[in-house]
Amino acid sequence: MIEPFLTAIPIIEQLEASGFQAYFVGGSVRDYLLKRSISDVDIATSATPYEVKEIFPRTVDIGIEHGTVLVLFQNKSYEITTFRTEGAYQDYRRPKEVAFIRNLEDDLKRRDFTMNAIAMDRNGNLIDPFHGQTAIQKKVIETVGLPDERFQEDALRIMRAVRFFSQLSFSVENETLEAIKNLGPLLKNIAVERVKVEFEKLLVGENANKAIRLLLDSDLYKYLPGLKNHKDQIEKIISISFKNLNKIEMWALLLFYLNLKDKSAEVFLREWKLPVKEIKEIQEILYFIKKRMEREWVEYDLYKAGREVLSSTEKLYHLVKGLTETLSLPYWLKRYDELPIKQRHDINVTGKDVMEWFQSEGGPWLRETLLKIECAVLAGDVQNDKEMIKEWLIKCSQK
């Protein structure tokens, strides 16, 4: 047994001491068997939510109607969910009702994939009624029970399957694959925010190239925001190797190949419900990739991009150009680090100073003058010193 399971064992011990069953379940058990990193653990129990709340003094009701209580324990938080069965599903996403039960196997039966339907007790013993360990050993993604039923209950599982295909580099079992191809239209019923979470994880998975290929071959791309009419452009992405990119860089790469510009790019990203801050970051990278395709960096572009955008842009530039040499990024980062200023407020002159020097009110001329100073300092035409800038400006105005 390893962390974070070890730290969570007292939770299970307290539930058992109160007469209930409790197990580690889901993704943490799967990742433990795969020797992947584990960020947190989920616990399933025969105790009802209200029984859990009686056992632990500090709890938060995060989904109590579905059986989940957040337990705050020793400065950590744990989601504890009651064993349950689910009634008929509505909207291809949510069960109309859930029933709390005392049987672990019936709880595992409702889960999506066999590799996620494994429980582990506090001693590390596995309960695996649906042969999830075998699926993990064979590196195959298969549903618990009939794929058509699982996907029609919750259509988001279709995207989860492709996401796991990307992350784990497993194959998809034949019947599961056929169901993915046949039931793709059900994704139209799922909130974009939920689809986005799976899509972003897919984009940064180790097997992302093949996962995008699967999106195309299964026609799933047709049911993802803004992608329906872009099959040819998406094909181009698959032709390059884009490992070790973060999600912002992957969005920028996607937009580059979709050839979406300015307002069209923003509309596309808003359709995906991305946060405004991320949209701006992606658009900035996209802007500088297009500039980089036309020319090498100049000081002003390095300055406007900043270190992070510069790094992302240069990585993507190498990918789309098919370049393998790696010396240009350190070179341009060094050039950036050597810039005399990194942002406008680094300039040792204010608008007020300039107005005093020229005895003039503010206006368009002031903005133009400050930009002129900014460019001159960056180009090395004048040092970033107040008196030197004043002298340089006065000389310029006399010419």
Secondary structure by P-SEA (a helix, b strand, c coil): cccccccaaaaaaaaaaabbbbbbbcaaaaaaaacccccbbbbbccccaaaaaaacccccccccccbbbbbbcccbbbbbbccccccccccccccccccccccaaaaaaacccccccbbbccccccccccaaaaaaaaccccccccaaaaaaaccaaaaaaaaaaaaccccccaaaaaaaaaaccccccccaaaaaaaaaaaaaccaaaaaaaaaaaaccccccccccccaaaaaaaaacccccccaaaaaaaaaaaacccaaaaaaaaaaacccaaaaaaaaaaaaaaaaaacccccaaaaaaacaaaaaaaaaaaaaaacccccaaaaaaaaaaaaccccccccccccaaaaaaaacccccaaaaaaaaaaaaaaaaccccccaaaaaaaaaaaaac
